[in-house]
Amino acid sequence: MSAGTILAIACGAFYSFMFLSDSKVKIRTLTWACAGLIALATLCLLAAQSSFGDVPAHAAFGLASAGAIACAVAGGITITELYASLQPQPSANTSGQLWLVYWFVLPSLFWAPDRLGQAQSARDAHPQSSPLPKVELADPGTQDTWRLIHLHEGRGLLVRLGEKPEDRIFKLVDAKDIKFISYASLSPTAN
């Protein structure tokens, strides 16, 4: 997800710089936009961590994605604010711009992608929202729902997902023992 984060930062910086250079917005407007995006990002990321109650894994991933994007765009806007404040102009520069980098750009580069990765991992490991393909084994006595993690050199790594990490069971099988792989489960709502 780091490429998506970098793209969101670049888009935030590009468009805010474009609007600022065309005199469509003032630095003060960018400051308020940045503050609003940071507030939105904070709410989304806290909600994704179940700070406001229990959140299903797929919803936590969506909230973390929205929070990461909002935080990254705010980081791009902050870069434009910093650049604009360093240009020769009648207004005085303050140390506030450096605090913006410290408090907003750094979290957009570290906290948001980390939280997004955690939410994606939780979504992928949850039995109801996992995008891992379902596997039917050739053994007719196997009634468990197995998910395919990886195929490599004629062997398949499977997992039986559980609500808790300690409920997960991993299994290594020969590829010939896999009767069917269902990719229809790639949608979180298809399960």
KASUL-V545925 format. One record per backbone hydrogen bond with DSSP energy under -1.0 kcal/mol. NH is the residue of the N-H (numbers start at 1). CO is the residue of the C=O. E is the energy in kcal/mol with one decimal. If there is no record, write none. Layout:
# KASUL-V545925
nh: {NH NH}
co: {CO CO}
e: {E E}
This chain:
# KASUL-V545925
nh: {5 6 7 8 9 10 11 12 13 14 15 16 17 18 19 20 21 22 23 24 25 30 31 32 33 34 35 36 37 38 39 40 41 42 43 44 45 46 47 48 49 50 51 60 61 62 63 64 65 66 67 68 69 70 71 72 73 74 75 76 77 78 79 80 81 82 83 84 85 86 99 100 101 102 103 104 105 106 108 109 110 112 114 115 116 117 118 119 120 121 122 123 124 125 130 134 135 136 138 142 147 148 149 150 152 155 156 157 158 159 160 167 168 169 171 173 175 177 178 179 180 182 186 190}
co: {1 2 3 4 5 6 7 8 9 10 11 12 13 14 15 16 17 18 20 19 19 26 27 28 29 30 31 32 33 34 35 36 37 38 39 40 41 42 43 44 45 47 46 56 57 58 59 60 61 62 63 64 65 66 67 68 69 70 71 72 73 74 75 76 77 78 79 80 81 82 95 96 97 98 99 100 100 101 104 105 106 107 110 111 112 113 114 115 116 117 118 119 120 121 126 182 146 180 177 139 159 133 157 157 155 152 173 150 171 147 169 164 165 160 158 156 154 174 175 136 136 134 183 187}
e: {-2.1 -2.6 -2.3 -2.2 -2.4 -2.7 -2.7 -2.5 -2.6 -3.0 -2.7 -1.8 -2.3 -2.6 -2.7 -2.2 -2.8 -1.7 -1.3 -2.7 -1.1 -1.9 -2.3 -2.0 -2.5 -2.8 -2.4 -2.5 -2.4 -2.5 -2.3 -2.4 -3.0 -2.7 -2.3 -2.6 -2.9 -2.4 -2.4 -2.2 -1.1 -1.7 -2.3 -2.6 -2.0 -1.7 -2.6 -2.6 -2.3 -2.4 -2.7 -2.6 -2.3 -2.5 -2.4 -2.3 -2.7 -2.2 -1.8 -1.9 -2.4 -2.3 -1.8 -1.8 -2.6 -2.6 -2.4 -3.0 -2.2 -1.1 -1.7 -2.0 -1.7 -2.3 -3.1 -2.6 -1.1 -1.9 -1.5 -1.3 -1.7 -1.9 -1.6 -2.8 -2.5 -2.4 -2.1 -2.4 -2.5 -2.3 -2.3 -2.4 -2.6 -1.7 -1.5 -1.4 -2.7 -3.1 -3.0 -1.6 -2.7 -2.7 -3.1 -1.3 -3.0 -1.4 -3.4 -3.1 -3.5 -2.2 -3.1 -1.6 -1.3 -1.8 -2.5 -2.6 -2.9 -1.7 -1.5 -2.2 -2.0 -3.2 -1.3 -2.0}
